[in-house]
Amino acid sequence: MDKYDVLIVGAGAAGLMCAIEAGKRGRRVLLLDHANKPGKKILMSGGGRCNFTNLHISPDKYISHNSHFCKSALSRYTQWDFIDLVKHYKIPFHEKTLGQLFCDYKSKDILDMLLNECHQVGVSLFLNTTIHNIENSHQNHFKIFTTRGDFHCESLVIASGGLSIPTMGASPFGYKIAEQFGLNVWPTRAGLVPFTLQPNDKEKLSVLSGISIESEISYAKTTFHENILFTHRGLSGPGILQISSYWQYGKEVEINLLPNFDIFESLLSYQKSEPNKLLKSILTLWFPKRMVEVFFDESILNTKLAHIGFQEFKNISNKIHAWSVKPNGTEGYRTAEVTLGGVNCDELSSKTMEVNHVQGLYFIGEVVDVTGWLGGYNFQWAWSSGWAAGQVV
């Protein structure tokens, strides 16, 4: 049975970072992954340019049943630390929007950087490896039985990710290991995911497929000001993905299709200055023609402004500034960027990511009940939580 100081399950963002940090401390590290390549999510992220972190990282941009848990790791390994590493490798990058940092060229630059760091500190990487069983011996050491042989380690790190994008190899492995060792796991669901629509809405809005519009999307007390995208299945775009992580099934979301603008006052003004203009010609100043035709009846659209009453303008304003939509559901893990829920943070040390009642067992990254906003926040959680565990494993 091969012996290692540290065995890490999952060669994604969190696992690679943990391996690097443990290797720097002179630990003998083995990374195992069932996939044929490491860092598959890194490679496909950000449209192939890897949105590797965000300038505006803060704990309030993360969702968890324990809102304080992420603070320690995020404060000790920050976005600036990862940016320094990227700069050290002279990887060109840029801010796209809202603090989101992307590679200028390709995601592979980030993965190559991490793999090079692993190589420099002697990390071993076994791919195409399936784990059959994990046992905890009496000395708080672990035995791992795999298709590549059996291994023994002092520290076992689970960095196997969540359930999102199963075509990339996502599986419930990490949650099953957590349950095997008696940890509580919060129910999981898809996050940062497009909405599907009720049949009537889908039929009505499908003709708008491809239209993207800057909006303000709200659910409960949470609001995002980003674009939404009409699709042939429902609603997508950054604003929809963001609010989907907060949305609860059966509830409505409210969308302001023209934020930072008062359409009611503007329509009254046009009524005075151009009373003979048709409502349609005014609304198409702000919206695509086919969108206007879907949202409003033809009879009112072909009415002159002079013949439209105060209350009708109010109704038009409400439909635009407070469009209420009740999603039918989401597209699920198939297209979700992250998994909400996971290993209960109360079971772990926020400083080390070690399980409180199982010495030497750690959980990091997406498998833990910490989910960030769209825009590099989840990668930063992977870097930070991986780094935190890497200091002690």
Salt bridges, closest charged atoms under 4 A:
ASP5 OD1 - ARG27 NH1 3.94
GLU21 OE2 - LYS24 NZ 3.02
ASP33 OD1 - HIS34 ND1 3.69
ASP60 OD1 - LYS61 NZ 3.91
ASP104 OD1 - HIS94 ND1 2.65
ASP109 OD1 - LYS106 NZ 3.42
ASP112 OD2 - LYS108 NZ 2.97
GLU154 OE1 - ARG27 NH2 3.19
GLU214 OE2 - HIS225 NE2 2.66
GLU216 OE2 - HIS225 ND1 3.62
GLU274 OE1 - LYS277 NZ 3.31
GLU293 OE2 - LYS289 NZ 3.83
GLU331 OE2 - ARG233 NE 2.83
GLU331 OE1 - ARG334 NH2 3.32
GLU347 OE1 - HIS357 ND1 3.98
GLU366 OE1 - LYS41 NZ 3.27
ASP369 OD2 - HIS65 ND1 2.85
